[in-house]
Amino acid sequence: MEQPIAGFHLDEASHWVAELACGHFQHVRHHPPWVERPWVITKAGRTSMLGQRLNCKKCDAGAPPDHL
């Protein structure tokens, strides 16, 4: 299920994590061989992605919201 990005935070390994409107978190790494996402490197890039939708597999699975 696609959900809009509501914010971002860094995890304990200093990787960027998208906070989705549904309450789930999803990594948005820019470290190939994962998906190459140069926008995640800068604050302006992350801000430009607010409201964009990501596929949330946790919603599809009926998982409870994530917590910091």
N, C-alpha and C positions, 0 to 999 in steps of 0.2 A: 504494500500500500504506500503510495507516495505521500510524504509529509513535508511541509515547509520548514526550512531552517530558521530557528528563532534566535540562535546565539551560538557562541563557541567558548570552549575552555581548553586548557592544556591538561593532559593526563599526567600520571606520575612519571612517565617516560618522556615527557615534553613533546608528545604528539598531539596535534590538534584534533579536537572532537567536536562535531556538530551537535548542538542541542536542538532536537526537533520539537515542533509544536505539540506533538503527541506525548511528550515527556520522555522519549527514548533518546539515547546518545548513539552516535555513529562516528567512527574514526574517519577523518578526511586527510589521510597522509599524503605527502608529496615525496615519497621515497620509492621509486621503482624497485622491484617489479610490480608493486601494486599499481593503482591508477595514478597517472601523472596529473597532478593538480597544482599548477604554479600559483593559482590565486590564493592558496592557503598560506603562503609564505608571508604575505604582507597584511597589515590591518585593513588597508583599503581594499585589497582583494577579498578578504573575508567579509567585510561590510557589504561589498557589492553582491555577495551571494545570499544575503539575508532574504528570506521569502522564496528562494529557489527550492524546488522539491527534490528530495532524495527518496529512493525506495527504502521503506522501513520494514525489514524482515521480522523485527520484533513485533510490530503491529500484526503482521500476517500470522505470527505464531501465538498471538494473544498474550504476550508477555506483559508483566506489570511495568510501570514507569521506572526509569533509572533514577538514581540519586547520587549527588556529589559526596 
